[in-house]
Amino acid sequence: MAETVRIDPAAHLALVEIAREKHVSLTEALSRAVELYRREVFLEGVAGDFASLRADAGAWAEEEAEHRVWDASNADGLEHE
């Protein structure tokens, strides 16, 4: 399903240049750019969540305790392949 989106002329020019450089359509270039931005926003959210967790001393202690439990599972006696 095609949708129409208005973008700033400078953004359109940048998109054209990217599409040309990558040898893809404008639609593909825009889709890739949106996906990269979506990932950036997601990771910013994760970083914010960890910052909140770390700010709570009790919750952070629980997190570290859980990490220690999981780290112990690495000593399963299996050689690294």
N, C-alpha and C positions, 0 to 999 in steps of 0.2 A: 504494500500500500504506500503510495507516494504522498508525501506531505510537503507543503510549502513553508519554508522558514526564511524570514528576512534576517540577513546578517550585515554587519558593518562592511562597507566597501574594502577597507584595509584587511579585514578578516577574509573576505572573498578572494582578494588578491593573494594573500598568504596561502589559502587553500588551493588555489590554482597552481601556485608554485610548488607546493608539496605534492600535489597530484602528478604534476609533470615530472618532478624529480623521482618519484616512486613508481611512475608508470602505472598509475591506477586512475580510476574515474574520480570525479569530484565526490560522488556519493560514497565511494569506498574510503577516500581520504577523510571525509567528514565522519563516517562511521568509526574509523580507527581513532580519530581525535577524540570523539565522544567517549569511546571505551577507555582510552587512557585517562581522560578527565574523571570518569566514573571511578576508576581504580584509585586515583589520587584522592578523591573525596572519601572513599571508603577507608583508605589507609590513614587519612587525617582523623577520621572518626575513631579508628582503632587506637591511634596514638593518644587521642584525648581520653579514651576510656582507660588506657593504662596509666595516664597521668592522674586521673581521678582515683584509680585503685591505689596507686603509689602514695597519694596524699593521705590515704586512710591507713594509718600504721597497722591496725589490727587486720584489716583485709589484706594488706600487702604481706604481712607475716603468714597468713593462711596460704596465699599464693606461693610464697617461697617454700613453705612446707610441702605443698603439693608438688612443686618442681623436684624437691629432694626425693619424694616417693617415686616419681617417674624416672628420675635419673638413676635410681637403684635398679630399675628394670633393664638398664643398658648392660648390667653385669650378668647377662644371661648365659655366659659361657660360650657363646657362639663367636666364631672368628668373623671379622669383617670381610665381606666378600668384595 
